[in-house]
Amino acid sequence: MIIAVDFDGTIVEHKYPAIGDEIPGAVETLRQLIRDGHRLILWSVREGALLDDAVRWCEERGITFYSINKDFPEEREEDRHFSRKLKADLFIDDRNLGGLPDWQVIYQMVASGHPHHPLHVTTVIDTEQAEMMKRYNKPRRRGRFF
């Protein structure tokens, strides 16, 4: 598969523009996905020196991406006459609906061959998200929206 992977909040903790600590399991899982034959694309909002720093951080840990912020390595900016949409089979991003599962769960989903069918797992939800969900899941009176 071609797998697009976000950097901040997905591979490392959010500390943008600095590079945060590795999210546990991210580096080893990404190296295993590469060993399994998947093509990984770094898909980040970082540009210029900040992007170079992220790429270098990954390479120092044995993660070499097939491509960075483009569909394939040979793609040139001047050849792009379309949106910045990426042609990938799967996106791994902390902004997914439900948040970012544990990296072991991500690997199991990809390795299963059915990454779009969730395994029987519990998604990690932070305290703020849990409180928000409680507010939205309260029973509502008929005819009222709040």
C-alpha positions in Angstrom: 0.0 0.0 0.0 0.9 3.6 -0.3 0.5 5.1 3.2 0.6 8.8 3.9 1.9 9.6 7.4 1.6 12.9 9.2 4.5 14.1 11.4 3.4 16.4 14.2 1.0 14.7 16.6 1.4 11.4 14.8 5.0 10.4 14.7 6.1 12.9 17.4 4.1 14.8 20.0 2.8 18.3 19.0 5.5 20.8 19.7 5.5 22.6 16.4 7.6 24.3 15.2 9.9 22.3 17.5 10.1 18.5 17.2 8.4 16.8 20.1 9.2 13.4 21.6 8.5 10.3 19.7 5.0 8.9 20.2 5.6 5.4 21.6 5.8 2.8 18.9 5.8 5.1 16.0 9.4 4.7 14.8 9.4 0.9 15.1 6.0 0.5 13.4 7.0 2.8 10.5 10.3 0.8 10.0 8.3 -2.4 10.1 5.8 -1.1 7.5 8.7 -0.2 5.2 10.2 -3.7 5.7 6.7 -5.2 4.9 7.0 -3.4 1.5 4.7 -0.5 2.0 5.6 2.9 0.5 5.4 5.6 3.0 4.8 9.3 2.1 5.5 11.9 4.7 2.5 14.2 4.4 3.0 17.3 6.6 2.2 21.0 6.8 5.9 21.6 7.4 7.8 23.3 4.7 11.4 24.4 4.1 13.8 24.1 6.9 11.1 22.8 9.3 10.3 20.0 6.8 14.0 19.2 6.4 14.3 18.9 10.2 11.5 16.4 10.3 12.9 14.4 7.4 16.3 14.3 9.1 14.8 13.3 12.4 13.1 10.3 10.7 16.1 9.3 8.7 18.3 9.3 11.9 15.9 6.7 13.2 15.9 4.5 10.1 12.7 5.8 8.5 13.3 6.7 4.8 10.1 7.9 3.0 9.3 6.9 -0.5 8.2 10.5 -1.1 7.7 13.7 0.9 4.6 15.9 0.4 4.0 14.6 -3.1 2.7 11.5 -4.8 6.1 10.2 -6.0 9.7 11.3 -5.7 10.1 12.6 -9.2 7.0 14.9 -9.1 8.0 18.5 -9.6 6.0 21.6 -8.3 6.0 23.2 -11.7 4.3 20.0 -13.1 1.4 20.2 -10.6 -1.6 21.9 -12.1 -4.1 20.4 -9.6 -4.9 20.4 -5.9 -2.5 19.1 -3.3 -4.6 16.0 -2.8 -2.5 12.9 -2.4 -3.1 9.5 -4.0 -2.7 7.2 -1.1 -4.4 4.0 0.0 -4.3 5.0 3.7 -3.6 8.1 5.8 -2.2 7.9 9.3 -2.9 11.2 11.0 -3.8 12.3 14.6 -6.7 14.3 13.2 -8.6 11.2 12.1 -12.1 10.9 13.4 -11.6 9.3 16.8 -8.0 10.3 17.1 -4.8 8.3 16.7 -5.0 4.7 17.8 -1.9 3.1 19.4 0.8 2.3 16.9 0.5 -1.4 17.6 -3.1 -1.2 16.7 -2.2 0.8 13.5 0.2 -2.0 12.5 -2.3 -4.7 13.1 -4.9 -2.9 11.0 -2.5 -2.4 8.1 -1.1 -6.0 8.4 -4.6 -7.4 8.4 -5.0 -6.3 4.8 -8.2 -4.5 5.9 -7.1 -1.2 7.4 -10.5 0.4 6.9 -12.2 -2.1 9.1 -11.4 -1.3 12.8 -10.2 -4.1 15.0 -11.9 -4.6 18.3 -9.9 -1.9 20.1 -10.5 0.9 22.4 -9.4 4.3 21.0 -7.4 6.4 23.4 -9.4 9.6 24.1 -8.0 12.4 26.1 -9.8 13.9 29.1 -11.0 17.0 27.2 -12.4 14.9 24.4 -14.2 12.6 26.9 -15.8 15.6 28.6 -16.9 17.0 25.3 -18.5 13.7 24.4 -20.4 13.6 27.7 -21.9 17.0 26.9 -23.0 16.0 23.4 -24.3 12.6 24.5 -26.7 14.0 27.1 -30.4 13.2 26.4 -32.1 16.1 24.7 -35.7 17.2 25.0 -37.8 16.9 21.9 -37.7 20.1 19.8 -34.6 21.6 21.5 -31.1 21.7 20.1 -29.2 22.6 23.2 
